[in-house]
Amino acid sequence: MTSATARTIANVVMVSAGAAAAYVVLTTPPLRRLALRASQAWLGASLPIFLANEVRKAWVESARAG
């Protein structure tokens, strides 16, 4: 088996496992609620930090240009 074939097989296995997990989460109401709360917490925590870092980088870059 070549490296490319092994990589393709691994990708197919990972995609099918992800699709199966997504199906289970979407069809089970408690898991769906948990997933929604987790995504809200992730977006609520990481998005403001990302934006603050980008604003800080822009501020530093604008000081260099002047």
Secondary structure as GFF3:
##gff-version 3
##sequence-region A 1 66
A	DSSP	alpha_helix	3	27	.	.	.	ID=ss1
A	DSSP	alpha_helix	29	65	.	.	.	ID=ss2
###
